[in-house]
């Protein structure tokens, strides 16, 4: 960890706790800042706030009093999930108080260079792939995962050294709060329309993603998905050295696919079908990861071994196993229509064997856009607030085997009842989890447990 003094005796407000806010508050306190924490959860229910109090950090919990900003703070560190429309954020900006997220702190103290990964879908998979590849040829840990998966970036940054690489997943929310943050290598996996409730419109969302490269120079590398015309155009607007990847076109200066084989700058790397996860989207993720691996001189043998044994990440097209002759996939992280479209595209050659389990929080949208991806499915089993909307879309494309259920466990049991040996059960909700679950991880774990229970009951017959 770099020794820095720019926070010594600086008055800093940390707004919102959870993992990122708690870590930021502790780090700033360690760096000599005069820290005040403000969190909405009442103190008696707030274990994080209580722990900070014990460290001597000032905590105001249970509400967000605007008058708190009269204390002449020099900086505000906000939890990424708090939108800029929040009254406290608006008031801080009106007072010209800089507003950052904790990834800015991570950059300032990290001795290790940062590989930053962002995008709409596939960030977690690509981040995990890259980290696996960087460590594939090493006797000791070289890459350390940080950000939206694993430990928060400002925690990991405290123990990595110049001999490591910090492989950091970055959301648009985090990137809006950077000032000097500069990755040595940045990856934009893709950009689709998402989080418009937070950003207001697509233009602002893309602008937030593009922030990842704003401080980069020609000595830094920006890895872009050239399957997307938008990213090809943006490539003209950066000072970073751009390396493209594409599954559709041959780009000799980057990674590409030709006749079923993957190449990097005309060098053969591996066969595309050696990758251990399904789908065109995962091939794109792998190409991005290969570019980073080659930048760090990882040999092809290690790349092949790491990608061939890669089984995906939890809740993102996670292969649960062959359960009683049925292949089962958990894609609980598919919280939007696009993610479910992508998941279904992985089974385009055998969709008539797929039973889809879907449903969740109703955000007011319909599912007309999903309908082309639903065609030819064997059956759908639905639950949650959106089950009736999803059923209407399924009926419009001619799916006759269709079940409406009260909860996920019932939906899984019904999905299994639709199957025979050789079929596929895919849990890809196309919706957020918050109608019945705290998060998509708990939702995915319940799906896997429901499948396990079916297997145990079957074996005990």
N, C-alpha and C positions, 0 to 999 in steps of 0.2 A: 504494500500500500504506500502510495506517495505521501510524503509529509507536506501538507499544504497549510498555509496560515491565513488564507483569505476569508475564513469564517470566524476567526478569533474575535470574540466580543461583538459579533454581528447579530442583530436582533432578527430572528427568523421565525415565521409562523408556519407550522406544518398543519395542513388542513386535510382531515380524513386519515384514519389509521389503516387498518388491515395490514397486510405484510409490508407493503411498500412504505406507508406512512410511519409505521413503527420502526422499521430499519433506518429510514431517513432521519427520524428524530434522534435515535441513539447515535448514529454516525455524526450528525451535526453537533450534538452534545459533546462527543469525543473530540471533535475538531475545535472545541472552544466557543461555539456559538451560544448565544442566549436564546434558548429554544422555548417557544410556547406551542402547545399542541391543542387543536380544537377538533373535537369529534362529536358527531351527533348522538351516539349511543350513550345513555346515562351511565355515570361513573360506576354505580353499583353492579351494572351488568357488563362492564367493560374491562376485561382482564388486561388487555394491552395497555389501556390508559392507567390502570392501577400500577402496573409494572414500571411505567415511565415515571410516575409520581415517586416511586421508591428510589429512582435514580436522581431525584432532585429536579426533574423537568416539570415546568409549569403545565398543568393540564386543565382545560375548560371543556367539560363534557355535557352532553344532553341537549345542547342547542348551539346555534351559530350566531352569536350577537355581533351585528355589524359594527357596533361601537368598539369592539376589540381592535379594529384596525386603527383606532386613534393612538395606539401605542407606538406608532412610528416604526413599524417593521421595515427592514431593508430588503427582505426577500420573503416570498411565499412559495412553499413546496406543497403542491397539491397531489392528492391521490388521483391517478389517471382517470378513474371512473367518474370523477366530478366534472360536469360539463362547464364550459366557459360562460354559460348563461347563468350559472349559480350566482346569487346575489353577493356572496362574499368575494367571489372571483371578480365580478363586475366592479365592486367597490374598490378592490385592491388595484385593479388596472386604472381606475379613475384617479387613484392616488399615485399612479406611476410606480407602483411596487412591482418589480419583476416577478413573474409567475413561472416556475419550472416544475418538472417532474423528477423523480429520484434517479432516472437514468443519466441526467446531467451530472449529478453528484458522482455516480459510478465512473463516468468518463474522467472526471477531474482527479480521482484518487487511484485509478487503475494503472498498475505498472504494465499490464498485459495489453497488447493491441486487441481491438474489438472487431469481430466479424458480426455485423448487424443484419438481421433478417426480418423483412416485413413483407406484407402482401395481404390480400383478402382471405384466401384459402390456402392451406398447405404450409403455413409458417412453422407450426410445431413439427410436422413431419420433416420439413427441410432442415430445420435447426437440428433435430435429432440425427438425421442422416449426416449432416456436416460434422457434427461432433464425433459421431462414430467413425467417420472416415479419417478425421484428424488424429484419432487415437488408435487407428487400426495398425499402424506400423511402429508404434511406440512401446517401449518397455515401461514407461511411467506415464501418468496422465498429462496430456499436452493441452487438449481442449477442455474447457469448462463451460457447461451450459448455464445460462443466466436469463433473466427477464421473465417473460410470461410463463415459462415452464421452469420447474425447479426453484432455486432460490432467486430472490429479487436481485437485480443487477448490482445495486450498491452494497449488498451483502457479499456477493462473489468477488467483487472488486477489492474487497479488503484483504483477501488472501492469495490472489493470483500474483504471479511474478512476471518479469519481462521474458521469461522462458516459456510462458503459457500463451494461450489464446482464449479470449472470452467470447464464446459463441452465444449471441444475445438475440432472443426473439423480441421484436419491438412492435407495439401496436400503434395505430394512428394517434390514439389518445396520449401515449407517452411521447411520441415524436413532436407533438404540438408544444411540448414543454422543454425544448432544448435551446441552448444558446451557443455553446462552444463544442458540443458533442460531435465527434468525428470518428467514424469507424475506419479502420484500415481497409477493410473489404465490406461492401454493402451488397445485399441481395434483395431485389424486389421480385418475389415469386410470381405475382400477378396482381392486377387491380380490377376488381369488379365493383358493382354498386353495393354498399353496405353502410351500416351505422348512420343512416341519414337522420335518424332521430337525434343523434349527438351532433353531427356536423352541419346539418341543415340542408345541404345539397351535395351532389356528386363532386362538383368543382372543389369545394372545401375539403372533402374527403381525400381526393387525389392530391391536393396541395399538402395536406398533412402527411401523407405517405412520402411525398417527394422531399420532405424536410430531411429525410435520412441522409441526403447527399449534399446538403447546403454548405457545409464547411469542408467538403472533400476537395482535394487538388489532383493534379495529374499523377502524383505519386501514389494515389489511392485507387482502388478498383471498384467499379460499380457493375454488378452482374445483373443483367436484365433479360426478361422473357420476351424474345423477339417474335413469339407467336402472336403477341398483342401489338396492334398498330399504335395504340396510345403510348406504349412504352418505347417503341421505335422512334416515335416523334420526340418524346421527352429526352431520349438519349442525346439529342442535339443540343440540349440545354443544360449540360453539366460540365464542370471542369474536370471531373474524375475521368479516369481511363475506363471506357466501357468494354466489357466482354459479354457478348450475347450468348444465349442458348435457345435452341429451337428444336421441336420435334417435326417441323413441317418443311423447313428450308435448310439448306447447307450454308453455314456461316463459318468460313475457314478460320476466322479469328476467335472462335469460341467453341462451344460444345453443340453437337448436332447428331441426328440419327440418319443413317443411310443404309438401305437394304437390311434393316433389322439390327444394325450394329451401331454402337455409340463411339463417336470420335471426339477428340479434343485437339483443335488446331491440326487436323489431318492425321493425328496419331490414333490408331485403333486402341480403344480402351476395353470394351467388353460387348457382349451381345445384350440387346435390350431385354430379351426374355429371361436373362439371368437375374434380374432384379426380383427381390423376394416379395414385393407387394404389387397388387393389381392396379390397372387403370392408366390411361393416358396422362392424367394429372400427376400420378406418382412418377411417371417417366420424366415429366417436366421437373418435378422436385429433384429427382436423381441427377438430371443434367446440371441443375444449379449447384448441387452438392459436389459433383465431379469437378466443376470449374474451380471451386474453392480448394478442393483437395489437390488439384494439379498446381495451383498457386503456391501451395505449401509442400510441393514435391513428394506427395504420397504416391508410392509406386502402384502400377495397375493391379498387381497381384493382391495388394491389400485392399484396393478399391473394390475389386470383384468379390473378395471374401466378405467384406463388410456389407455390401449391398445385396449379395445373394442370401445372406442370413438375416437381413432386416425384415422384421415381421410387422412393421408399422408401429405407431404409438398408441397408447391406450385411448380408446374412444374415437379414434380417427381411422375408419376402415380396419379396425383391429380384428384379426382373425381369431375368433374364440376357439375354433376347432371343428373337427368332424364329429358331430354329435348324433349318434344313432343313424349314421349314414347321411346326415344333412350338414352341409357346410354353413357355418354360422359366423356372421360378421357384426361387430358392434361399431356403429358410426354415430354414437351419441353426440359427438361434437358437431354434427351437421345441424346447426341451429338456424339455417336459412334454406331457401329453395335451391339456390345455386349449389350448395354443398351436397344436397340430395341428388340433384341432377348429375353432378360429378360422380357420386357413388354409383348410381344406376348405370352410368355409361361404362363402368368397369365390367358390366355383365351383358354388354350389347349382343353377344353371340349366343347367350343362353337365358334371355330374359323370361322365357316361358317357364323357367324352373324357379324363378325368384318370387318369394313371398315377402312383401315389404311391411314392416311395422313402423308406423309414423304417427305424429300428432304432438301437441303440446300447447304452449302459450299462444293465445290469439292476439296478434298485434294489429288486427284490422285489415290485413291483406287477404286477397283470394289466392287460389293456387292454379289459376289458368296457365301461368307460365310453366308449371311443372307437368302439365298434362301430356305433352309429347314424350316425356321420359317415362310416364306411367303405362304407355301402350304396351300390350303383349305380356304384362306381368301375370303370373299365375294367380295371385291373390293379394289383397291388402288387408291388414288388421290394424284398426285405428283406435286411438284413445285421446283423452285430453280435450281442451277447449276447442281445438280446431277439427275435431273428428268429423263433424257434419260437413264442413267446407271441403275437407279432403275427400269425403265420400262422394260429394257432388262431382268433383273432378274425376274421380275414379269411374263413376257411372257414365260420365260423358265420353270416356274413351273405351267403354265397353267391358269393363271388368265386372264380372258377375259374382265372383267369390270375394265377398266383402263383409267385414265384421266391424261393428261398433262396440267398443268396450269401455268400461268405467275407469280402468286404470291400466298401467303398463303390464302388470303380471297377467291380467286377463287377456290382454292383447297378444302377449307372447304365447300363452297356452293355445289361443285360437289359431295363431300363425302356425304353430307346430301341427295342429290338427289338419291344416290344409296340405301338409307336405307328405311326400313319400321319400324313400331313400333316393339319393341323387339330386334332391332339391336344395335350394339355398334360402336361408332366412337372413334377411338384411334389416337391421335396425338403423334407420336413417331418418330421424324425425321431421326434418324440414322446418322445425320450430324450436324456439327457446324452451328451456326446461321449467321455467318459474311458475307454471300453473300448479304443478304437483311436486316439484323438486327444488332444492336450494341451488343446485348447479348441474351441469351436464355430466360431471364426473359421478355424482351420486346416482343420476339417472342411468348412466351406462353400467354402473356396478349392479344396480337392481336388475337390469336386463340380463347380465351375465349370470346372476344368481338364479333368476327365473329359469334360464336354460339349464343350469346345473341341476336345479330341482326336478325338472322334467326328466333329465337323464337318470337321476337317482331313483325316481319313482318307477321309471320304465325297467331299470335293472333289478328292482326289488319285486317286480311282479312274479 
